Structure formats: C-alpha cells, structure tokens
C-alpha cells in the first residue's frame, strides 16, 4: 500500500527512537509529509498551526498523554474529524474502553509491523469519524461484536531457531515442527533480518556463541527495535555461568536452556511462553472487538436518527395541513390526526428498532417471522411520504401487477422491519425525484413477492455499484449513505434481497425488494 504524497502524518511519541522508526515505516508506505511531536501538548500546538490528516500517538507521555490529546482533538470543531490511532501496550480493559468512548479511530497493540500499521491507517482513514460517546454509556464489550477479528491467525505460532551448528538446527526444528511453524537462521545477521521484518517470529530460541554477531548482541539489537523488542527470547547455550545468565536476563531473556538439550525440559517451557504469545494476540483481538462494537453502535444510532426524519417530517406535514385548512371537515380532521398519531407511534417504534439493528449488524438477530400484509404498510408509507414532501408536488402511486384497485399479497417477515425498510426506500426515491414527477410503487404477486419502487432521475454512475453499501451517497446534501444500507440489512434479515437498476435512456431508477411470500392467508 502507498499513501498519497499530500497526506500529512503527525507522529506523537516521547521516545526519539520510536518517532524515527515510525517515520521510517511511514516512508516505506509512501508517506512524504511526516511531522513529529514529543508529547500531546507539543502535538496540540502543531495542530493549531498546520494541516494534519492522520494522528499516530503513543499512550503514555509526559506533559500530555495520548488519551488527553485524543480528548482535546475530539473536542475541537476544527480537528474532531481527524483519524486518530492510539499505539499502546495497555492491558487494562477499562483504560482502553475510555479511549474508545473518547472517539479513538483505531488501537494498535505493540509490537506491530509496518504492514499492520499501514492496514490500520487505511482503515482509520476510510471510516466515518467517531465522535465521543456519552460518559454515562456502558463501555463497549468485545463480546458484543460478533464480527470482531479472530483472536489468532489461521497459521500456528512461529519459532525462530538461531544456531551456527547445523546439527542443532536440525534437532530443534524437528522437535517443534509438529506444533509450530519453524524458521531457522545460522547467524545473527539473518536472525535480525527475520525479527525486524514485517513477519517476525513469536519466539526466538537463540544460541549465544556465534561468529561475527553473538546471541547477546542479537538480543540487544532486538530490544532497540519496536517490531522486535517484545519477542520472547530463550537462550539455548553451553554458557551456564551466573555472569552469562545475568547478562542474558538484563537483555530481556525469558529463560536459559543449557546444552546438551533435554527435549523433555525445553518443550514445556516453549509451550508456556507460547501461551504468553497467544495472550498478546488475544489482547489486540479484544480491543478490535471493543472498537468494532463501538463503531456498530455509532452506525445504529446514525441509522435510527436517519430513519426518524421521515416519520417526524410526516407528522409535521399532517399537522401543518390540518392547521392550514380551516374548511376541513370533522371526519377528515379526525382522519388526519389519527394518521399523525400513528406516524408518531411508528417513530417511537423505530427508536426501539435500534437494538434490533445492532443485533442484525453483529449477526445475533433472530427473526420471528409472521404474515405481514405488505399493502397496508406501503399505503401508510406513501401517505407519510406525501405529507413530508408536499412542497415537491409529487404523485405517488401503488399498483399490483398494473392494477390500482387490489388486495396485496402477504409476506412472511416482521411488520416493523418492513415499515422501516420501505419508509427508507420511498423517502429516498421522493428526495431524488424532481418536483412534479411520479414515484411508483409496484407490487408483483410472485414467490417471493416483489415490490419495485421507481422514480425519475438516473442514479449517478459513481454510486451504482455500491448503492447499498454503508456511507455510499452522491449528490444529496446532508446525505449519510445509511438509508439504503439499513434497508438492505432489514431486507436480508427477513430472508429477502434488494437490487437496483438504472435506465439512462428513460432517466429512471428502480429499487426491487424481494421478500418471502407467506403461506395462503
């Protein structure tokens, strides 16, 4: 991956070596404009003077921590949209939840590779900016995000065996090849290349006495590199004196194994440290799960707010109609007020629907399918849409197989999900249609039942392939790109399918909803 040359990165870390290494990783990914700051306070001053596109901040820093910087950025109207990636070794769930609540874009657990860093930046830059959540809200739980990344990769953990003696390499590689991926290096230089690469090992079995670069020097250089500093090292050596052991421990070795090697002693020790490796991987996965749950909650809230606009606009339109017509008959007045009451109740139901949307996004929704008279829902949606866009003078028609006077078929699904689905699509069609034109709703008595919503105005070419994707929008002022996305979710949750077709010749857009037909009713 390569970032555009004009992208400006701000790296915030109190250790100069980390700032330099992160900058080097960014340059390898194509970045050219990189600013550095020693703490949050210095970073905030820089943000006030020059443009920045992405912030990468360490957690613990003097003067102003990464968390304090995040909160300051999210509170500033000029900066609140910036992608903010927190880099941390933090293991306390409560602290991480605080960063998520404050609106962090992504969390990257040390150690990490340049590829992982690049992938996180791409994800953060492509996501909708996260606003701080209310403090009273419960901390997001990783278990709520069924779509969260898996705790471990598909492949087994990797052991790097470093020894200049071929017989030792052969013995150790055969000892562990059944349980782990095994890589070998016959000198210190090759070992360092592997440990500081974008695919470092999970554990190093390191000989001490090697020519040119001995094991102690390999360990020292590993501890100076952010991608290798946390890799566990077990020294496997004939040097068993206290002085050698002390030197190894000072360099961060987790264990010493004496030669000649006893497999019954070495294998359980390796397993113990592989459990530590698994815990570190689980930590990143847990944080990803917590952040994904927060993102889903953000999206559901946005969808709910979007869906509420239609019914509330309909209520306002109905009330204005009643207030502006002094000659309205009592029966018509009662009918309009009843419709306004029903619409307000449906808006209330939509608030309750937010929890269902969250379950759908996280894969935990269970449909209680019942027969639903789709025609009644479509008529209510059309009446409300008419009231909401009265100033456009649109004509809304509902037909069944080309006939206006009909009894629509029943579908098997959920009435509230259907209402919200069609309210979204009809509202979208009415907003896109030019004033004075027609929006048609055609029901086709098939199995599954088809409902086709057509409006004048061809869908822009750049959005046709991603019409139902999250945040896909074009040409609509204030559009969130969530209306058609939530409609797709609601349709698929009922075993249905949505598609869109555009005719440039006829200048029309048609959305087709297929829903399971209920048994004879």
C-alpha positions, 0 to 999 in steps of 0.5 A: 500500500502507498499513501498519497504524497499530500497526506500529512502524518503527525507522529506523537511519541516521547521516545526519539527512537520510536518517532524515527522508526515510525517515520521510517515505516511511514516512508516505506508506505509512501508517506512524504509529509511526516511531522513529529511531536514529543508529547500531546501538548507539543502535538496540540500546538502543531495542530493549531498551526498546520494541516494534519490528516492522520494522528499516530500517538503513543499512550503514555507521555509526559506533559500530555498523554495520548488519551488527553490529546485524543480528548482535546482533538475530539473536542475541537470543531476544527480537528474532531474529524481527524483519524486518530490511532492510539499505539499502546501496550495497555492491558487494562480493559477499562483504560482502553474502553475510555479511549474508545468512548473518547472517539479513538479511530483505531488501537494498535497493540505493540509490537506491530509491523509496518504492514499492520500499521499501514492496514490500520491507517487505511482503515482509520482513514476510510471510516466515518469519524467517531465522535465521543460517546456519552460518559454515562454509556456502558463501555463497549464489550468485545463480546458484543461484536460478533464480527470482531477479528479472530483472536489468532491467525489461521497459521500456528505460532512461529519459532525462530531457531538461531544456531551456527551448528547445523546439527542443532538446527536440525534437532530443534526444528524437528522437535517443534515442527509438529506444533509450530511453524519453524524458521531457522537462521545460522547467524545473527545477521539473518536472525535480525533480518527475520525479527525486524521484518514485517513477519517476525517470529513469536519466539526466538530460541537463540544460541549465544556463541556465534561468529561475527554477531553473538546471541547477546548482541542479537538480543540487544539489537532486538530490544532497540527495535519496536517490531522486535523488542517484545519477542520472547527470547530463550537462550539455548547455550553451553554458557551456564555461568551466573555472569552469562545468565545475568547478562542474558536476563538484563537483555530481556531473556525469558529463560536459559536452556543449557546444552546438551538439550533435554527435549523433555525440559525445553518443550514445556517451557516453549509451550508456556511462553507460547501461551504468553504469545497467544495472550498478546494476540488475544489482547489486540483481538479484544480491543478490535472487538471493543472498537468494532462494537463501538463503531456498530453502535455509532452506525445504529444510532446514525441509522435510527436518527436517519430513519426518524426524519421521515416519520417526524417530517410526516407528522409535521406535514399532517399537522401543518395541513390540518392547521392550514385548512380551516374548511376541513371537515370533522371526519377528515380532521379526525382522519388526519390526526389519527394518521399523525398519531400513528406516524408518531407511534411508528417513530417511537417504534423505530427508536426501539428498532435500534437494538434490533439493528445492532443485533442484525449488524453483529449477526445475533438477530433472530427473526420471528417471522409472521404474515405481514400484509405488505399493502397496508404498510406501503399505503401508510408509507406513501401517505407519510411520504406525501405529507413530508414532501408536499412542497415537491408536488409529487404523485405517488402511486401503488399498483399490483401487477398494473392494477390500482384497485387490489388486495396485496399479497402477504409476506412472511417477515416482521411488520416493523422491519418492513415499515422501516425498510420501505419508509427508507426506500420511498423517502429516498426515491421522493428526495431524488425525484424532481418536483412534479414527477411520479414515484411508483410503487409496484407490487408483483404477486410472485414467490417471493413477492416483489415490490419495485419502487421507481422514480425519475432521475438516473442514479449517478454512475459513481454510486451504482455499484455500491448503492447499498453499501454503508456511507455510499451517497452522491449528490444529496446534501446532508446525505449519510449513505445509511438509508439504503444500507439499513434497508438492505440489512432489514431486507436480508434479515427477513430472508429477502434481497434488494437490487437496483437498476438504472435506465439512462435512456428513460432517466429512471431508477428502480429499487426491487425488494424481494421478500418471502411470500407467506403461506395462503392467508 
